[in-house]
Amino acid sequence: DFYNIPTTLLSQVDSSVGGKTAINFAGIKNIVGSFYQPKRVLIDPDLLDTLPPRQFSNGMAEIVKMAMTSDAGLLSLLEEEGVGPGNLLTVICRALDIKRKVVEQDEKESGLRRILNFGHTLGHGIESAEGLTDLLHGECVALGMIPMTAPALRERLCALLARFGLPTRYTGDLDRALAAVVHDKKKSGDELHYVYVSAPGQCEI
């Protein structure tokens, strides 16, 4: 039996549930792997007390992602209150609940689960272009969400990302990042699925 005890905000709200057990290979993000569900997941927010600020921001990108695609109320909460000791557990639980419900309906990413990839198609390309080291995963996802958001909502998204210490402009090699997108694990044959957020809490594939 596999028990997941995530110790970062990113792992608490993202990889702790879902069952993906992939590795990076040949410079491509999460390209080799399988699904193996944990028996239990134990999340303790107190473990985040010693997390460096940049790593905390790294996890906030995934929370913003969940809010953008699936929970307009959570998006408003993040904008109005931010995240602090008084609401951290609530924010983690709401983000996790979104992912849990999606995974329960589509464990192996054949349909609905693709919405969890919002920001990841371009984000993983940037991550690969940066050598999987220079920018953190959440920072790349943050950058990947921006062009996949309706113009009317993009300003709100960028303001929220900036509030949580996440980048809103990519200054690296965009051509190299786009080339890496072609090798993304979400590609199916000649088709590349991406997620577009048209309104708060609403998205399409």
Secondary structure, 3 states (H helix, E strand, C coil): CCEECCCCHHHHHHHCCCCECCEEECCEEEEECCECCCCEECCCHHHHHHCCHHHHHHHHHHHHHHHHHHCHHHHHHHHHHCCCCCCHHHHHHHHHHHHHHHHHHCCCCCCHHHHHHCCHHHHHHHHHHCCCCCCCHHHHHHHHHHHHECHHHHHHHHHHHHHCCCCCCCCCCHHHHHHHHCCCCCEECCEECCCEEEECCEEEC
